[in-house]
Amino acid sequence: MESERRQELQARLRSIEGHVRGLQRMLEQGSSCLDIVRQIQAVQGALDRVVALLLEHHLDTCLAAAIHGDDPAERERVLRDLLAVLPGVRSSPRPTSSAAERRGSDGR
């Protein structure tokens, strides 16, 4: 990962860390439940943005390299790993090309 992107992500995570400490203070001080919930939602949104930036980087680098590479097993592994971290996506075993070939063209 290039230095500029790493620094941006680190800055975002430090900011999130500060917000989480602020949440702890809000609880200690007896702040309104709804105010705390709003701040938690803001932290979740900030974390979602970090995830989006990391996934974008992964797609541009690791996934792109695997797709253009010559190793079908590596393509499957990278795709399976990606699907495993995407929310709401259940990863089921995908047949390897040799298993698909053994079944024949009619899928049996």
C-alpha positions in Angstrom: 0.0 0.0 0.0 1.4 3.4 -0.9 2.5 5.7 1.8 -0.1 8.4 1.1 -3.1 6.0 1.3 -1.6 4.4 4.5 -1.3 7.8 6.1 -4.9 8.7 5.2 -6.2 5.5 6.7 -4.1 5.9 9.8 -5.4 9.5 10.3 -9.0 8.2 9.9 -8.4 5.5 12.4 -6.8 7.9 14.9 -9.9 10.2 14.5 -12.2 7.2 15.1 -10.1 6.3 18.2 -10.7 9.8 19.6 -14.4 9.5 18.9 -14.5 6.2 20.8 -12.8 7.7 23.8 -15.3 10.5 23.6 -18.1 7.9 23.7 -16.5 6.5 26.9 -16.5 10.0 28.4 -20.2 10.5 27.4 -21.1 7.4 29.2 -19.2 8.4 32.3 -20.8 11.8 32.3 -24.3 10.4 31.9 -25.0 11.9 28.4 -28.3 11.2 26.7 -28.7 7.7 25.3 -29.7 9.2 21.9 -26.7 11.5 21.9 -24.5 8.4 22.5 -26.3 6.4 19.8 -25.8 9.3 17.3 -22.1 9.3 18.1 -21.8 5.6 17.7 -23.5 5.8 14.3 -21.0 8.5 13.3 -18.1 6.1 14.4 -19.7 3.2 12.4 -20.0 5.5 9.4 -16.3 6.4 9.7 -15.3 2.8 10.0 -17.4 1.9 7.0 -15.5 4.5 5.0 -12.2 3.0 6.1 -13.5 -0.4 5.0 -14.5 1.0 1.7 -11.1 2.5 1.1 -9.4 -0.7 2.0 -11.6 -2.8 -0.2 -11.1 -0.3 -3.1 -7.3 -0.8 -2.6 -7.7 -4.5 -2.5 -9.7 -4.6 -5.7 -7.2 -2.3 -7.5 -4.2 -4.4 -6.5 -4.7 -8.0 -5.2 -7.9 -8.9 -7.1 -6.7 -7.2 -10.3 -3.4 -9.1 -10.1 -5.2 -12.4 -9.5 -7.6 -11.9 -12.3 -4.9 -11.1 -14.8 -2.6 -13.8 -13.4 -2.2 -17.3 -14.8 -3.1 -19.3 -11.6 -6.8 -20.2 -11.5 -6.4 -21.5 -7.9 -5.1 -18.1 -6.8 -8.0 -16.3 -8.6 -10.4 -18.5 -6.7 -8.6 -18.0 -3.4 -8.6 -14.2 -3.7 -12.2 -14.1 -4.8 -13.3 -16.4 -1.9 -11.3 -14.3 0.6 -13.0 -11.1 -0.7 -16.5 -12.7 -0.6 -15.8 -13.8 3.0 -15.4 -10.2 4.2 -18.3 -8.6 2.3 -21.3 -8.0 4.5 -24.4 -9.9 3.5 -22.5 -12.2 1.1 -22.4 -15.8 2.0 -19.5 -17.6 0.4 -20.3 -21.1 -0.7 -17.8 -23.5 -2.1 -17.3 -22.9 -5.8 -16.2 -25.8 -8.0 -12.7 -25.8 -9.3 -12.3 -25.9 -13.1 -11.4 -29.5 -13.0 -14.5 -30.4 -11.0 -16.6 -28.4 -13.4 -15.0 -30.2 -16.3 -15.7 -33.6 -14.7 -19.4 -32.8 -14.5 -19.5 -32.1 -18.2 -21.1 -29.3 -20.1 -24.7 -30.1 -18.9 -23.8 -29.4 -15.3 -24.1 -33.0 -14.0 
